[in-house]
Structure formats: structure tokens, C-alpha cells
Amino acid sequence: MALHVPRAPGFAQMLKEGVKHYSGLDEAVFRNIEACKELADTSRSTYGPFGMNKMVINHLEKLFVTNDSATMLRELEVEHPVARILVMAGNMQEQEIGDGTNLVIIFGGALLAQASELLHAGLSVPEVVSGFERACEKALELLPTLSSCSLNDERDKAEVARILSPVLGSKQPGNESLLSRLVAQACVSVLTSSGHFNVDNICITKILGSSLGESDVVQGLVFKREVETTVRAVTDAKIAIFSCPIDLANTETKGTVLLNSAAELKAFSCGEESQLDTTFSDLVAAGANVLVSGGKVSDMAIHFANKKGLMVVRLNSKWDLRRLCKAVGATALPMMMIPSPEQLGHCTSVAATEIGATQVVMFKQAPNKGAISTILLRGSTDNLLDDVERALDDAINTYKVLLKDKRLLPGAGATEMELAKELESFGESCPGLQQYGIGCFATALLSGPRALAENTGLMATPILARLQAAHQGGQKTAGVDVEGDNDGVCDAVEKGLLDSYLVKQSAIKLATSTTTTILQIDQIIMAKKSGGPKPKTKGDWDKDDPTD
């Protein structure tokens, strides 16, 4: 007789065994808020120019030492389902805007912390959500009025460098002047006459050795490769690019050749050599003096290339081939054929050289004539170069955003302080329970300036009090002085600390939308993971057990 095991009563009896189910304020809402607050606290200490670094080792045992929140979120394997929603919001900010990921996480976590206090005070979730949404609408209405200046000339390298300096200063303090100058030069050089800008047109090549101050911008492309031939430099280069190997063409069908004597074998090999010799002679006649291959280059092809004075470069990446085609204006040929004049690319010079201990090939164009620029980064360690590359990516994306909307807001937390002041006044004038949500939204906005002060090592509470007094006195651009002068308060615009309007707008919208989504989750139902129990692992599982 089978023994009947009673199932759990209520909602759980409808589900399969092993399903996890949480519901209600205590089990779902407050637990979700705590998980997101922990994630925000982890990211909070990386905010600002003096933010601490995180060491992340991913599942492939690759080491990351960075204060870039987007990288940290991408490499962390967050298991909590609701915390993943906040991670996805940060990733969306990174994909759409390219900067401000940390602000989304910090502000979202602060909003959820304030929501927790309101819910403990007796407000319902719809009342809190309604207040947050109303406050977000008002904040986005006020944001355009806080714009202090704008980008006047997107082709002025000095002005672009000045505006991008705070973006890089928050990631690489002390190197912002050098890096902003490099980014400005690279961005302006690839901006088309019609005003079109593509982030992919700026490459970053990292070469170990020397110091960051030896970094430079090359108009064109730099590949960490060695040339295949003895020709190492060509000026006024005419480039033929092949996506196939440079070798004799294979026949479409298999064939058998019957050779009866050594003379026939010699004649057969001479036929191959003659065919390849003719091909290279035709390439020279067509005007090509540099060949680029997407596959292998045979020894015989290298021999005839040296004989004809051609430079041959091999690139294994199809992505590199496409970029090179765009940079020099060439067409990639799918087979060994003679290119037409329209299919040949052109650049000022192609040279193989050595930088540090690394062999590189440079395809250089005339200044402001190339479609692609390369920022050549030098540094002592791979981790340093990777972190600088991430900072440069943020600055390049900020330039792209500035081309869409040139307005700039006061940085150093000044915009958040002014919005908080205005929203507090607005909340007091609103009837009903919405005013509590609006007030907590204003308090959550202070999380950014507070994190700036704390990560700098300053006393956050007195500085926030002085900032609030300054904004109440009409100083709309007063922000946190991370250098500790003037009691921790400075004029952000006078110091050149500016933020992009679209970065701030997108961060506020994404953080609010994510917070309201999380608050409206009142049940979590997690299905049982598929698969059986994990096997017991031994030291060498593939070896026979001598005890068996």
C-alpha cells in the first residue's frame, strides 16, 4: 500500500515539488529591497574620482581590477532574480548612453531604501510607486532649467578635451588632462563633414611598456603583427586586400596527375611557379604595392612578393579586415584576382616597426583625412591598460551623446542637490500621500553627493548640510569639492566639473522605472533547477579507481 505524503497547503500545493515560493511584504518585497541595497552598497564605494577598486575574478579566472561599475556588473554572476533587474538597468544605461552606470545603481538602491521606510511606516506599495513616478516627472521637468552651458563647437579639440576631462577624472584621477586630449583628438578626427560619428571608428591598441604619458593618437590603424616579407616600409601605399589565403588557387574538384619522369615533375612545379609569378606581376601592374591577406601566405608567395618588392601583411581577424577596408577605402576580394583601381585602398604610409618589445604594423593616413583613428596606449601592466581602456570608452561615448544633445549640467553632485531642494518644496505643496514619496525621492537624490564625499574621505553629513545651505541661498552650481578646499564645497561650473544632460536624464529615468518595477513584485516563484544531483568529484575523475 502506497504511503500518501500530504502536500503543503495553499498556493504551494498547485506547484511541483522543489518549487520555491515567496510572497507578501516580509517574504518578497523587503527581501527584494535588501538584495538590491547590498548590490548598491557594493557599487557605491567605487563612485567618484577617489572611488575604490574592486578585484573581480570571473568564471574563466580572468582578473579584473577596476572601479568601472559596468564591468563589475557584467562579470559578476548575480543569482538573486530581483537584483538582476537592477543589473539589467545598469547594463541598459551602458549600452544606450555609455556612462552613468554607477549612478543608476546607487540611485536605484537609495530609492528602494527610502521605499522600505515608507512601507514600514504604513504606506501601501501603490502609494509609494505613485509618489516616485510623480517625483520623476517633476525632476525631468526641472532638469533642462539647470543646464549651465553647452558644447559650442564639437570640432574644437581644446573645448572637447575640457568637457571630457571630468568624465575621465572620475575613472583615472591625475591622468585626465592627458587622456582627454587623446580622446578629443581621436573623436574630432573621425567626425565626418555631415556631423556623423561612429564609436567603432576609434580603435584602442594596448602595448605594454613605458608609461601612460607615452600614449599617442595615430590617424589610421595599428596592428600588433609582423610583416611576412622583407619589405618593411611603403609610402604612398596602394593596398590590395584579400579575405582568402595568398597562394595558388585550389581546383574545384580533386584530380590525379600522373608523372613519369623527373623532367615532368620539374615542368609541373615550374608551371605553378610561373602562374604565381604572373599573378604577382599583374598585381604590380595594377598599382598594388601592399597586400593584406585574411588567411595564410605560402612560402612561394612570400618569395615572389619579395622579388617584386611587395609588402605582405597577414590579418587573422575578419573584424580587422573590415576595419582596414573602411580605413583605406578598399574592397576585400574573396579570391586571388587582380583588383580594379576602385577596389584598391590607399594610405599615406604602411610601416612595420617595434614599440617597446612589440612588433606592430601601422597604416597611417594624412591628418584629418582618415575614417578611423587609433589611440595607442602604453602602460606597465595589463590591468592598468584595461582600466584605462574602459575609461576611454566612457569618454568616447560621452562625446557621442554630446553630439545628440550639447547641454551640460553642473557636476560634483550640484545637479542632484538642486533637484532635491526643488522636489522637497514641490512635495510640500502636493496634497495626499504622494508627498511622502516625493520627499523620499528628494532624499534619495542626495545619495550621489554623499557617496562622493564619503569616498573622498570627508565628513559627509556636515558637507551635505553646507551644500543644502548654499542651494537654499541660491547657489545652484554648488557641489562637493573632492580636493577638500573651502570646507568641501565648490562652484562646479567654475571648476569645470560638468555632466552631460542626457547621461543624467537617462540615469534618473532608468533608476526610477527599475525601482517601481521591483516594488510591484509581491511574489517570487522559482522553479526547481533542471538536472539531477551533481556527481561527487574526485581529483582525477577520468582515471580508473584502483580500488574498483
N, C-alpha and C positions, 0 to 999 in steps of 0.2 A: 504494500500500500504506500503510495507516494505521499511524502510529507509536504503539506501546504505551508509555504512561508508567506506570512502576510506582508503586503507592500505598504510603504509609507502612505499615510492618509493625505488627502488634499491634492494639490496640483501635481505633486511628485508621482502619484500613482498612475498618471497618464503617460509617463515617460519611461524610457528603457532604463534598465539598471545601470548604474555608473554615471548617470547624468547629474551634473552639479547645478543647483538652482538656488539663487539668492533673490530676495525681494524685500520691498519696504525701505523706509528711510535708513534704519540702522544697518541692515544687511547689504543693501545695494548702494544707495545714494551716498551715505557718509563714507563707505569703504571706497567707492569710486573717487571721491574727493581726496581722501588720504593718499591714494596711489598717485594721483596727478600732482598733489602737493610735493610728494617725495621726488618726483621727476623734475618739477620746477626748482626745488631746492638744490638738486644736483647741478642743474644748468645755471643757477643763479650766481654761483661763485666764479663763473667764467666771464661775467658781464663787465664790459668796460676795459679801458687800457691797462689796468692793473689786475685784470681777472686771472685767476689761477688756471694752470693747465690740467688736463685730465690725461691719464695714461689708459688707453683702451687697447686690449688685445682681442682681436676678433676670432671667429671660429677657425680661421686659417692660420692663426698665431702670428698675424701681421700686427706690428706695433704702431700705434698712433699716439703721439704726444702733441696735444693741441688744445686750444681754448675755443675752437670753432664749434658752435653748438650743432650746426647742420651735420658735420662729420661725426660728431659724437652720437647723435640720434640715429644716423644711418648705420653705424657699426654696432650699436647696442641692440641686443635681441630682447626687446621688451615683451614679456609674456602677458602682462595684465591687459585684458581686452579694451578696457576704457582708457588706460594710459596710452594705448596705441593710437587712439583717436587724437590725442594731443600731439603725439609724434607725427601723425599724418598731417596735422595742421602746420607744424613746423616745416615738414618736407614740402608742403604746398607753397609756403612762403619762399622757400629756397628755389623752387622750380619757377615760380611766376615772377618773383622780384629779384632774387639772388642775394638778398641781405635782410637783416632784421629777424632772423630765425629765433635768436635768443630772446628778443623782446616778446615774441608770440608766446613762448613757453613761460617766461616769467610772469607776464601779464595775465595769461590764462590761469596759471596756478594761483596768483593773487586773487583773481575774481572768484575762483572756487573756494578759497579760504574765507572770503567775505560772505559768500553764499552759505557756507556752513554755519557761520554765526547767525545769519538771518533765519535759517531753518531751525536752529536750536532755540531762537527767540520766539518761534511760533508761527512765522510766515509760511505760507504754502509755496510749493515749487512754482506754480504758475505766476504767483505774485512776484517772486524773485526774478523769474525769467522776463516778465513784462517790464520790470524796472530796469534791468540790464539792457534790454533792447531799446527802450526809450532813451537811456543814457547814451548808448552807442550812436543813435541817430543824432542826438544833440551834439555829441563830440565831433562827429563828421561834419556837422553844420558849422561848428566853431573853427575847425581846423584851417580852412582857407584864410580866415581872418588873422591867423597867427603867422602867416608867411612873412618873413623879414626881408628876403631878397630873392633873386633868381639868377640862373646862369645866363649871362648876356650873350656870350659868343662861344659856341661849342667847339670852334676851331682854334681858340686861343689856348695854347698849351699851358701858359702860366696860370690862367684863371681855372682851367680844368684841374690842374695839379693842386691848387689851393683848396678847391672844393672837395677833392677826393682825399686830401690829407687826413681829415678826421676819421674817415672810414678805415684807412689803413692804420691810423694811430691807435684805434681800439683793438687791433689784432697784433700789430707789430710796433709797439711804442719805441720811439727812438730812431726807427728807420722810415718813418712816414714820409719825410722830405724826399729821400732818395727814391722810394718805391712809387710815390705819387707822380714824380717826374717821369719815371719809366712808363707808368700806365698811361699818363696823359699823352706822351709821345707816340705810344703804340696805338692808342684809340683814335687820335686825331689823324694819324697817317692812313688808317683804313676806312675813314669816313668818306663815303662817296660824295660826288658833287650834288647828287639829289638828296643827300641827308640820310641815306640808308646805312645802318650799322648792324653788323653781324658779329656776335660774340665769338663764333667759331673762326673768324678771320684773324684772331690773335692767338698765337701759339706760345707755349711756355716750355722752354728746354732747360732742364736742370743738369748742371755739370759740377761734380764735386771738386773741391779745392778752392784755395784763396778765400776771400771774404765777400760779404754781400755787396760791399762797395765797388767790386769789380764787375757787377752786373751791367748789362747793356741792352740796347734795343737794336735788332738787325732788321732792316727792311727786306723781307723775304723769308726764307725758311732755313732752318739749321737742323741737320740730321746727325745723330750720333752713329756715323757709319764710316767705313773706309772705302776709297775708290778701288775698283777692280783692276785698273790699268796703271801704267807708269805716268800717264798724263795727269797732273795734279792741279792744274790751274788753267782756266779758259776765260778769256774776256770776250765780250760781245757774243755770248753763248746762244746758239740755236739748238734747241733741245727737242729730241725725238723721244717720246715716252711710249713704252710697250708694256702692256699688262701681262704679257706672256714671257717665257724664257727667251733669252737671246741665244739661239742655237739653230741647227738645221731643223727644218720643219719635218715632222713625222708624217708618214703616209697614213691615209685614212684606213687602209686595210693592211693586214700582215702579209708579207711576201718573203719568198726564199730566193736567195741569189746563189747560183752555183759557180764557184770559181775553180778553174782547173789548173792555174799556174800562179806563180808569184807575180808575173807580169800583169795578169788580170787583177790581182789584189791591189797592186800598186796603181793601176789605172782606175780602179774603183775608188780608192781613197783620194786620188788626185781629183776625181770628179766632185767629191764632197768639198774638198778644199777650194776648187775652182768656183763652185756655186756660192760658198760663203764669201770668197774674195769678191765676187761680182756684187753680192748684196751690200757689202761694206763700201765698195766703190760707188754704188748708186746712192747710198746714204750720204756720202761726202759730196757727190754731185748735186744732191738735193739741198745742200747747205748745212746739214746737221754736223755739229762738232761735239755734242754731248748726247750720250744715250743713257736712258734710265730704264731699268728692267724691273718688272714685278715678280720675276722668277729667277731661276739660276742662270748663270752666264758660263758657257762651256769654255774649256781651255783654248780650243781652237778659235772661238770668237774673241777671246782676250788677245790672242796672238795677232789676229788681223786688225783689231781695234788699235793695238799699239803700232802696228805697221802703218795704219792710215792716220795716226795722230788723233784718235778719238778718245774722249774720256767716257768711261762707263761706270755708272753708279747703280747699285742694286738696292731696292727697297722692298722689304717683305710685306709691308702693310698696305692693303688696298686703300685704307684711310689716308695714309701718307701720299699715295699716288694721286688720289683725288685732290688733296690739298695742293700738291705740287702743280697739277694741271691748272688749278684755279689761279695759283700764284704767278705762273709764267704764261698763261693763256694758251696751253697746249691741249691736244686731244689724245687720249690714251688709245693706242692702236691694239686690237685684240690678237694680231698675228704679225710675224715679221714681214713687213711690207714697206714700201718707200712712201714716206709722208708727203703730202702736198704742202705748199707754203702756208696754208691756213691751219694745218694740223701741227706745225712746228711751234714750239714755245720759244720765248726769248727772255733773257735776263742779262743784266749788266755784266755779271761775272759768276763763275762757279769755281770754287776753290776748296781743296782738301787741306785742312790744317790741324794743328794739335792745340787744344786748350786744356791746360793742366796736364793730365795724363790721358785725356780722352781724345780720340780721333773723331773729327767732325767734318761734314761737307756742308758748305754754305752756298746757297743760291741767293745772291744779292741783287736787288733792284735799285734803281735810282731813287733818291729821297722823294717821298710822297707820290711815287708812281706805282708802287706795288699794291696788290689787292690783299696781301697778307703780311703781317708783321710778327716777329718772334722776339719775346723777352728772354734774354739769355741770363739765367740765374746762376750765380756762384755761391757756394756755401761750404761749411765744414762738415756737415752731416746730412744724411738723407732726411732725417726727421725735421731738421731746420728748413731744408728746401721744400719739403712737402707742406709745412705750415705756412711758409711764405707764399707758396703757390695758391693755397686756399684763400689767403688774404687778398692776393691779386685778383682772384676770381670774383670776390665780393666787390672790389673796386671797379672792375670791368663791367659787371652787371649794374652797378650804380650809375655808371656813365650811360649805359643803355636806357635805364629808367629816366635819367635826366633829359634825354632826347625826347621822351614822350611827354614829360611834364617838368618844366625847368624851375618850378617853385622850390624854395628851400625854407626849412623851419629851423628855429633855434635848437641847438643840440644841448648836450650836457644835462638832460632832464628838464630843461626850461619849458619845453612844449607840454610835457606831462604835468608840470606844476601849474601852469596857466590853465590847462583844461580842467584839472582838479578843482581849482578855485572857482571857475565859471560853473562847473557842474554842481558844486555844493550850493551856490546861490540859486541855480535853476531848480535843484531838488527841493529846496525850502519853499519855493513858490508853487510846487505841484501838490494838488490835493490827493488824498488816498494813500494807500500803502506803497505806491510806486516810488514815493520819495525816499524810502529806506533803501531800495535797490539802487536808485540814482546816487545816493550818498555813499553807499559801499563801492559803487563803480568808481567814484572820485577817489576814495581811499585806496583802491587797488592801483590806480594810476601812479600813486606815489611809490610803488614797488620798484620802478625803474631808477629814480633818483636815489632811493635808499640803498639799492644794490650798488650803485656807482660809489656812493660814499663809503659803504662798508668794505667793498673790495679794495678801495684806496687806503684803508686803514684809518679813516676819520671817524669821529663820533657822529653817527647818522642822525640821531634824534635832534641834537642842537642845530645841525646844519639844515635839516628839514624845517625846523622852526624859523630859522633866519630866512630861508628861501620863501616860506609862506608869508612872512612879514614883508619881504621885498616885493612879492607879487601883489599883495594887498595894497602896497604903496604905489603900484602902477609900473613896476619894473618887469615887463612881460618877458624879457630875454634873460632874466637871472637864472643861472644854472649852477651845478656843482663844479667847483674848482678842484680838479683832481690833484693839482700841484700843492694844495693846502694853503695857498695865499688868501688874503682877505677873508679870514675866518671860514674858508671853504666855499665862498660864494663869488661868482664872477659873471660878467656880461658875456654870454655865449657868442653873440654876434661880433662883438669887438675882438674876441679871441679867435674868431674864425671857426668856431665849432658849430657846424651846420649839418642838418639831416635832410635827406630827400623827402619831399612831400608824399610821394607815392609809397615809399617804404613804410612811413609811419601810418598812413591811411590803411594800407593793406594789413599791417600788423594788428591794428585795433579791430578791424572788421573780422579777421580770421580768429583772433583770440575770443572775441565776444560770441561769434557763431559757434565755435567749438564748445565754449563753456555752457551755453544754453542747451546744446545738444546733449552734453554729458549730464546736466541737471535733470533732463527729462527722461533719463533712463531709470526706471523703477524696478526692473527685473533683469537678472543675468541668468541665462540658461546656457550651460556649456555641455555639449555632447561629449560622450566618452571617446577618448582618443582611440583611433583605429589601431589594429595590430595587437599581438599577444604580448606576454611579458618579455622583457629584454633578457637575452641569454646571459648566463654567467660567463664573464670574460676571464680568460687566463692570460698569462704573459705572452705566450706564443700559441695562439688558438689554432693556427694552421698546421702545427706539428702533432705527430701522434703521441698520445699519452702512454708512457712506458708501463703504467700500472694497469692499462686495459688489457 
